[in-house]
Amino acid sequence: MARKLFGTDGIRGRTNIEPMTAETALKVAMAAALQFRRGDHRHRVVIGKDTRLSGYMLEPALAAGFIAMGLDVIMTSPLPTPAVAMLTRSLRADLGVMISASHNPYDDNGIKLFGPDGYKLSDEVEHKIEALLDADMTKRLAKSAELGRAKRIDGVHDRYIEFAKRTMPRNLSLDGLRVVIDCANGAAYRVAPEALWELGADVISIGVEPDGFNINRECGSMAPDALSRKVREMRADIGIALDGDADRVVIADEQGHLVDGDQLLAVIAESWAEDRLLTKPGIVATVMSNLGLERHLKSLNLSLVRTPVGDRYVLEHMREHGYNVGGEQSGHIILSDYTTTGDGFIAALQLLAVVKKKDKPVSQVCHRFEPLPQILRNVRYRGGKPLENSTVRSAIADAETRLNGHGRLVVRPSGTEPVIRVMGEGDDKTIVEEVVDGIVDAITAQAV
């Protein structure tokens, strides 16, 4: 059964347009409450949000739905998504909710749900919640005396800051490091700079003046030019850019050059392997991670297991097969020893620990391998299934033959829009360009 509301990362859309309306948020809360209301104990739910203006509309709508079903509601001021997942577990809540559209602009928003274990919900549970939305839930409302209660709590920022600091090696200080942190005017605008300062760093903060409209706007991991400029201007040792809900990260070295998630995964994997912290001799990434990463890990006797695009697929494989390091080229890094979801700030702290340990510039620490030329093209189509066309299939087969083990090819439909994504990489950039162009031309001819 296809999902109507839930995508690969919760429910997301344009504010005040279905499904991102107060009415739907109310119904989602009621349905989720029924799904997680088990036993006679007093149930509770944690609701967090980022800094979007619409969060202040969706938060009370969700709270009303939970209260109507008899759940107590704990509301926080803006917090990163991984902090909400952490609080769901530490407060022994039955459910966690994050109101955020991650790296999207302010006029989008979303609803992410976490189970009592702090993990995002499975497809099966999301199906059950959607089925309840079509049912009459009025007969299952709580009795007047059993309505839930709501309260807003302080001090949760301190909880996350202490949690983040405890992921660092004991007695390690960031003293002597000048760090630029760009919080994207988003959920981490308070916790990330303060945690870095408490760890001893000289902190320069940007993207820490949210106004409800400027989240992710010309700042953060989606627009890291501001970070690079500030690193060079301040002669900083490192720059860290988070996105709106702080579940992904991009790094800038001391020269302002950007470091992607693949290099960061290589740094953490190598460091953890040296310290015998890896639970398996390898890591999990997606089909989009560079072949250079795979070859580098192989030289260290470490494997790279690939999944479909999406951090939820990375995490599912990690949980099923016992890996504790995984992530995406985009900067979603999952370190399951510490977190149940991607946490850009925790990943950045792990890098800072390696920088202090090696006592080398970030440009040296983060250049673990030479990326192979990688080309990505997006081809929009109007309808049908272009990848089932014989001409397109033939072009893909010819491309794989030309690469002949010296590269990779990934051709896949987007999960959110009518677009075919064509990615090729290999040792010879000219060949990669030619094979990608050939596939794009074949798809384009069928897509008109």
C-alpha positions in Angstrom: 0.0 0.0 0.0 1.4 3.3 -1.1 1.8 6.0 1.6 -0.3 9.2 1.1 1.3 11.5 3.7 4.6 10.1 4.8 7.7 10.4 2.6 11.2 9.2 3.3 11.5 11.6 6.2 8.1 12.1 7.8 5.5 14.4 6.4 6.6 17.5 4.6 5.0 20.3 2.4 4.2 24.0 1.9 2.8 25.6 5.0 -1.0 26.1 5.1 -1.4 23.8 2.1 -2.3 20.2 2.6 -0.9 18.2 4.2 1.0 20.9 6.2 -2.1 22.5 7.8 -3.1 22.8 11.4 -6.1 20.5 10.8 -4.0 17.7 9.4 -1.4 18.2 12.2 -4.3 17.8 14.7 -5.4 14.5 13.0 -1.9 13.1 12.7 -1.4 13.7 16.5 -4.7 12.0 17.3 -3.8 9.0 15.1 -0.2 8.7 16.4 -1.5 8.9 20.0 -3.9 6.0 19.3 -1.0 4.0 17.8 1.3 4.5 20.7 -1.3 4.5 23.6 -0.5 1.2 25.3 -1.3 0.2 28.8 -2.8 2.2 31.7 0.3 4.4 32.5 0.2 8.1 32.0 1.4 8.6 28.4 3.6 11.5 27.3 4.9 13.0 24.1 7.9 15.4 23.5 7.3 18.1 20.8 10.3 20.0 19.5 10.6 22.4 16.5 13.1 24.5 14.6 12.8 28.2 14.1 10.2 28.5 11.3 7.3 30.8 11.9 4.9 28.1 11.0 6.2 25.9 13.9 4.2 28.1 16.2 1.0 27.2 14.3 1.7 23.4 14.1 2.9 23.0 17.7 -0.4 23.9 19.4 -2.3 21.9 16.7 -0.3 18.8 17.5 -0.5 19.4 21.2 -4.3 19.6 21.0 -4.5 16.3 19.2 -2.4 14.5 21.7 -4.2 16.1 24.7 -7.6 15.1 23.3 -6.4 11.5 23.2 -5.2 11.7 26.8 -1.4 12.1 26.3 0.6 14.6 28.3 2.6 17.0 26.2 6.1 18.3 26.8 7.0 21.2 24.6 10.5 22.7 24.1 11.9 25.8 22.6 13.8 25.3 19.2 16.1 22.2 19.4 17.9 20.0 16.8 16.1 16.9 15.5 18.7 14.6 17.2 18.1 16.4 20.5 14.4 15.6 20.3 15.2 12.0 19.6 17.5 11.9 22.6 14.9 13.6 24.8 12.2 11.1 23.8 14.3 8.3 25.3 15.8 10.2 28.3 12.3 11.5 29.4 10.8 8.0 28.9 8.2 9.5 26.5 6.0 7.2 24.4 6.4 9.3 21.3 8.6 12.2 20.0 7.7 14.8 17.4 10.0 17.2 15.5 8.4 20.0 13.6 10.9 20.8 10.8 11.5 20.7 7.1 15.2 20.3 7.6 17.2 22.1 4.9 14.1 23.4 3.1 13.2 27.2 3.0 11.1 28.7 5.8 7.7 28.4 3.9 8.0 24.6 4.0 7.6 22.6 7.2 7.3 19.0 8.3 6.4 16.5 11.0 8.9 13.8 12.0 7.8 11.1 14.5 10.0 9.1 16.8 9.1 6.0 18.7 9.9 5.6 22.5 13.3 4.2 21.4 14.2 7.5 19.7 14.2 5.9 16.2 12.1 7.2 13.3 9.0 5.1 12.7 9.0 2.1 10.3 7.0 2.0 7.1 4.6 -0.4 8.8 3.8 2.0 11.7 3.4 4.9 9.3 0.9 2.9 7.3 -1.1 2.2 10.5 -1.2 5.9 11.4 -2.4 6.8 7.9 -5.1 4.2 8.1 -6.4 5.8 11.3 -6.6 9.2 9.6 -9.4 7.8 7.4 -11.3 6.4 10.4 -13.7 8.1 12.8 -11.5 8.9 15.8 -14.1 10.8 17.8 -15.4 7.7 19.5 -11.9 7.1 20.9 -11.4 10.6 22.4 -10.3 10.7 26.1 -12.9 11.2 28.7 -13.1 14.7 30.2 -11.2 13.7 33.4 -8.6 11.9 31.4 -7.5 14.7 29.1 -3.7 15.2 28.8 -1.9 18.2 30.1 0.7 20.4 28.5 3.8 22.1 29.8 6.8 23.8 28.4 10.1 22.8 30.0 13.3 24.7 30.3 16.8 23.2 30.6 16.6 20.9 27.6 19.3 22.9 25.9 21.6 22.1 28.7 20.7 18.4 28.5 21.7 18.2 24.8 24.9 20.3 25.4 26.1 17.9 28.1 25.1 14.9 26.0 27.1 16.3 23.0 30.1 17.0 25.2 30.1 13.5 26.6 30.7 12.1 23.1 34.1 13.6 23.1 37.2 11.7 24.5 37.5 12.3 28.2 39.7 15.3 29.2 40.0 16.5 25.6 39.8 20.3 25.2 39.4 22.3 22.1 41.6 25.0 23.6 43.6 26.7 20.8 41.1 26.0 18.0 39.3 28.9 16.4 36.0 27.6 15.1 33.4 29.2 12.9 29.9 27.7 13.4 27.1 28.4 11.0 23.7 27.3 12.5 21.6 28.2 9.4 19.4 30.4 11.7 17.9 27.1 12.7 17.4 24.8 15.5 21.0 24.6 16.8 21.5 28.4 17.0 21.8 28.2 20.8 23.2 24.8 21.6 26.1 24.4 19.1 28.0 27.6 19.8 27.6 27.2 23.6 28.8 23.6 23.5 31.9 24.5 21.5 32.7 27.4 23.9 32.3 25.1 26.9 34.7 22.6 25.2 37.3 25.4 25.1 37.1 26.6 21.5 37.4 30.2 20.3 34.0 30.4 18.7 32.8 32.7 15.9 29.0 32.2 15.3 27.0 33.1 12.2 23.5 32.1 11.3 22.4 32.6 14.9 19.7 35.3 14.5 16.5 33.5 13.5 13.5 35.6 12.7 11.1 32.9 11.6 11.8 33.6 7.9 15.6 33.3 7.4 16.2 29.6 8.2 18.6 28.1 5.6 18.5 31.4 3.7 22.0 32.0 2.2 23.6 30.2 5.2 24.1 26.8 6.7 25.1 23.6 5.0 22.9 24.3 1.9 24.7 27.6 1.2 28.2 27.1 2.7 29.9 30.1 0.8 29.1 32.3 3.8 31.0 29.8 6.0 34.0 29.7 3.7 34.2 33.5 3.6 34.1 33.8 7.4 36.7 31.1 7.9 39.1 33.0 5.6 38.2 36.4 7.1 38.7 35.3 10.7 41.7 33.0 9.9 39.9 30.2 11.6 41.1 26.6 11.9 37.8 25.1 10.8 34.3 26.0 9.8 31.1 23.9 10.6 27.8 24.5 8.8 24.7 22.8 10.0 21.3 22.8 8.3 18.0 24.0 9.7 17.4 21.1 12.1 21.1 20.2 12.5 21.0 16.6 11.3 23.5 17.3 8.5 26.9 19.0 8.4 29.4 20.5 5.9 33.0 21.3 6.9 35.3 24.0 5.7 39.0 23.6 6.2 41.4 26.5 7.3 41.6 27.6 3.7 37.8 27.8 3.3 37.7 24.7 1.1 34.6 22.5 1.6 34.7 19.0 2.9 31.8 16.7 2.1 30.2 13.8 4.0 32.3 11.2 2.2 35.6 12.7 3.5 34.1 13.0 7.0 33.0 9.4 7.0 36.6 8.4 6.0 38.1 10.4 8.9 35.7 8.9 11.5 36.0 5.4 10.1 39.8 5.5 10.1 40.0 7.0 13.6 37.5 4.6 15.1 39.2 1.6 13.4 42.5 2.7 15.0 40.8 3.0 18.4 39.0 -0.3 17.9 35.6 1.4 18.2 34.0 0.0 15.0 31.5 -2.8 15.7 32.0 -4.1 12.2 35.1 -3.7 9.9 33.3 -1.2 7.7 30.7 1.5 7.4 27.4 2.0 5.6 26.8 4.7 3.0 24.5 5.2 -0.1 24.9 4.5 -3.8 25.9 8.2 -4.2 29.1 8.0 -2.1 32.2 8.4 -4.2 34.1 5.4 -5.4 37.2 7.0 -4.0 35.8 6.5 -0.5 35.2 2.8 -1.2 38.7 2.3 -2.5 40.3 4.1 0.4 38.4 2.0 3.0 39.4 -1.1 1.1 43.1 -0.1 1.5 42.4 0.0 5.3 40.7 -3.5 5.2 37.4 -1.8 5.8 34.3 -2.4 3.7 31.7 0.1 2.3 28.1 -1.2 2.2 25.8 0.8 0.0 22.1 1.4 0.4 19.5 3.4 -1.5 19.6 7.2 -1.1 18.2 8.3 2.2 19.5 8.3 5.8 16.6 6.1 6.9 17.9 3.3 4.6 21.4 3.7 6.0 20.2 3.5 9.5 18.0 0.5 8.8 21.0 -1.4 7.4 23.2 -0.3 10.3 20.6 -1.6 12.9 20.0 -4.9 11.0 23.6 -5.8 10.5 25.3 -4.2 13.5 27.3 -1.3 12.0 27.9 1.8 14.2 29.1 4.3 11.5 27.1 5.4 8.5 26.0 8.3 6.5 25.6 10.2 3.2 27.7 12.3 1.0 25.4 15.2 1.8 26.5 15.3 5.4 24.0 13.1 7.2 26.3 11.2 9.5 24.9 8.5 11.9 27.0 7.4 14.8 24.8 4.9 16.5 26.9 4.6 19.6 25.6 8.0 20.5 22.5 8.8 18.4 19.4 7.2 16.9 19.4 9.6 13.9 21.7 11.8 11.9 23.5 14.4 14.0 25.6 17.0 12.2 27.0 18.5 15.4 28.1 15.2 17.0 29.8 14.3 13.7 31.6 17.6 13.7 32.8 17.0 17.3 34.2 13.7 16.3 36.2 15.4 13.5 37.4 18.0 16.0 38.6 15.2 18.3 40.7 13.8 15.4 42.1 17.3 14.6 43.3 17.7 18.2 44.6 14.1 18.3 46.6 14.5 15.1 47.6 18.1 15.7 47.5 18.8 12.0 45.5 21.3 9.9 42.0 20.3 8.9 43.0 20.4 5.2 45.4 17.5 5.9 43.2 15.6 8.3 40.2 15.7 6.0 41.9 14.8 2.7 41.8 11.1 3.2 41.3 10.2 -0.5 41.2 11.7 -3.9 37.6 11.7 -5.1 37.0 10.3 -8.6 35.3 12.6 -11.1 31.6 12.3 -10.5 28.9 13.8 -12.6 25.2 14.1 -11.7 22.5 15.1 -14.2 18.8 15.4 -13.5 16.3 14.8 -16.4 12.7 15.9 -16.0 10.0 13.9 -17.7 6.2 14.3 -18.0 4.9 10.8 -17.5 5.4 7.1 -18.1 8.4 5.1 -17.1 11.4 6.2 -19.1 13.8 3.6 -17.5 11.7 0.8 -18.9 12.2 2.0 -22.5 14.4 -0.3 -24.6 16.5 2.6 -26.0 17.2 3.9 -22.5 18.1 0.4 -21.2 20.4 -0.1 -24.2 22.2 3.2 -23.4 22.7 2.2 -19.8 24.1 -1.2 -20.8 26.5 0.5 -23.3 27.6 2.9 -20.6 28.4 0.1 -18.1 30.4 -1.7 -20.8 32.5 1.4 -21.4 33.2 1.9 -17.7 34.3 -1.7 -17.6 35.0 -1.9 -13.8 36.8 1.5 -13.8 33.8 3.4 -12.6 30.2 3.3 -11.4 26.8 4.2 -12.8 23.6 5.0 -10.8 20.4 5.8 -12.7 17.4 6.2 -10.5 14.0 8.0 -10.4 13.6 10.7 -7.8 11.4 9.8 -4.9 9.9 13.3 -4.7 9.5 14.7 -8.2 9.3 13.5 -11.9 13.0 13.4 -12.4 15.5 10.7 -13.4 18.9 11.2 -11.7 21.9 10.0 -13.7 25.2 9.7 -11.8 28.4 8.5 -13.3 31.9 8.4 -11.9 35.2 6.8 -12.9 38.9 7.2 -13.4 38.6 8.9 -16.8 36.5 12.0 -16.6 36.0 12.2 -20.4 34.5 8.7 -20.5 32.3 9.5 -17.6 31.0 12.7 -19.3 30.3 10.8 -22.5 28.4 7.9 -20.9 26.3 10.2 -18.7 25.5 12.5 -21.7 24.5 9.4 -23.7 22.0 8.2 -21.1 20.6 11.7 -20.6 20.1 12.1 -24.3 18.3 8.7 -24.5 16.0 9.6 -21.6 15.3 13.1 -22.9 14.3 11.6 -26.3 11.7 9.5 -24.5 10.6 12.2 -22.0 9.2 14.8 -24.5 
